[in-house]
Amino acid sequence: MDVSNPWIVAMNKDNGARTYFEKLKIAEKFCFGDIEMAKKILKGEFADIIVIKGRFKDDVEEYFGLFLMFISRLSRSVIHSNSVISHTASVYYNKPFESWKIFFNKLEREIKEAQINEERTKILNEVLSRLQELKLFNDFFEWITHNEIMNLTEKFQKIICNVLNVENSHVVLDFENITSIILYEEKGIKPV
């Protein structure tokens, strides 16, 4: 940057300020206009999004799948979710212990490449997007706060069993805490 030219310096400062205020505006949408909370989110002081990553299969290994959910701590609602269910075992090789970005990309790749059971995938997507309507949803926040992965896993196993119409399923879960601004910057996802 040419610091001898005050016009260039002023333009770079304006772009930095503009970028900051654009991000602040996005963060405000995630926290219902609470400017102080939006500032905390921007600074990374408050992780307002819970990312739940999972893979599953049924007992007889007819169905294999992945799902990913972004849940707002502030609105206590699902911001975004996606899943894939297939008869192809390779789907199950994707592990939820990777970062959410890597898992997100792998899920999208499986959606494009795997032999998808479209009917079951559609049902799971609908269930995940409306998860906040289930009675057990409020417990999720408590379990995540206390790292009670077994309780969380057990509830998702019941959800998967219902979607697949099977008696038993095996679910492996992991979760991360991120900020809504990271979610927006990385994937363009913002509240509706």
N, C-alpha and C positions, 0 to 999 in steps of 0.2 A: 504494500500500500504506500502510495506517495504522500507522506505526512507533510510535505512542503506545500501541497495544494489543499487549502482549507475547504474547498468545495467537495473534494473526494472524501475528506475526513468527515464532514458534515453528513454526506450521503450515507456513509457506512454507519454512522451513529443513528441516523434516521431509520435505516433498514433494521438495525439491531433492536431499536425501540419498537418499530412496527411489528417485528417478529415476536417480541416479548408480549406485546399487547394482543396480538392474534392468538398466541398460545393461552394467554390469560383468559381471553374470551371463550375459548374452547373449554378450558378447565372450569370456568364459571358455569357452563352448561351442564357439566357433570355434577356440579354441587349446587345446583338450583340458585345461582346468582350470589352465593356466599363468597365475596371477594377475598376475605381473609383465608378461607379454606382453599380457594383457588390458588392463592399465593403459596400456601404450604405444599400443595400438590406440585406446583411448578418448581419449587425448590427441592422437591423429593423428600420433604419432611413427613408426608402422609401418603401411604400407599392405599389408594381408594378402590383399587380393583383387585379382586381375587381371581386368579386363573386356576381352573380345575381341569387337569389333563387326565384322561383315562383310556385304558384299553380293556377289552373284555373278550370272552369266548364262553360258549355254553358247554355243558358237561360232555356232550357227545361230539363236540367240535364240528358242528354244522355251521355255526355262525361265529364270525370274528369281527371285531369292530374297534373303532376309536371315537372318542368325543373330546371336545374342548369347549369350555365355557368361560365367559368373562362376566363376573358378578360384581355389581357396585355395592360397596359397603355403605354408601350414603343413601342411595335410593332403595337398597335391598331388593334389587331386581337384576334380571339377566340382561346384560347389555348386548351380548352377541354369543351365539353358540353354533356349533356345527358338528356333524358326525358322519360316520360311514359304517355301514354293515355289509359284509361280504361273506361269501362261502370260501374265499381264498385265504389260507392260513398266513400268507405273507403279510397281511394287514396287521396281524397280531405281533409281528416282529418289531414294530415301532414301540419304543419304550417311552412312557410319560416322564421319566426322570431327567430328560433333556430340557433345555430351556424352552420356554413357551414359544419363542419364535421358530426354533427348529421343529418343534412338534407341530406347530401351525402349518409350516411348509410341507411337512411329511403328510399331514392329514389332507391338505389340498391336493398333493400328488396322488394319494390313494383314491381320492374322489374321482380324479381324472382317469387313473389307470386301472384300478381294481374292477373286478366284476361285482358291481354293486347290487345288493338286494334293495331296489329302489323303494318298494313298499315299506319295508321295515326301517330303512334309513329315514324316510319321510316321517314315519310315526315317531322315531326317536328325536328327530329334529324338532318336531312339534312339542313333545314332552319337555325337552331341554329348554326350549324358548319360553315355556310357561311354568317352569319349575317353581317360581315364587308363589304359585297358587296352591302348591302342596303344603299340607300341615307341617311336615318335617323341615321345611325350608328355613325357618327361623333358627332351628338348631344348628344348621350348617355353620353359621357365623361363630357360635360358641365352640363347636368342634374344631374349627380352623384356628381360632384364637388359642385353644389349648392343645393343638396338634393331635387331636383324637382321630387319627386317620382310619382306625378300625371302624368306628361308628359311621364315619363318612362312607367308607367302602361298603359296609353292610347295607346302607340305604341305597347306594347306587346299584348294588347287586339286585335288590328288590325291583328297582326301576327297570333294569336290563331284563330281568326275568319276565316282567309284565310285558315289555315291548316285544321280546322274542317269543313270548308264550311258551316258556320252558320252566322246568322246576328249579334248576340250579345254573348259576353262572359264576364265572371267576372274573373279578374286576381288580385291576391294579390302578391305583390312583396316585397322583402327586398334585401339589398345588404350589403356587407362587403368589407373591404380592407384588403388584406393579402400580404405577400411576396411570391415570386415564390419559395423561398427555403423552406418555410413552406409547400407549395403545393407539392413540390417534396418529402420532408421528410415524409409527412403524407400519400400521395397517389401515389407517384412514377411518378407523371405527370411532364413531362418536354417538352420544345419546340421541334417541329419537324424539 
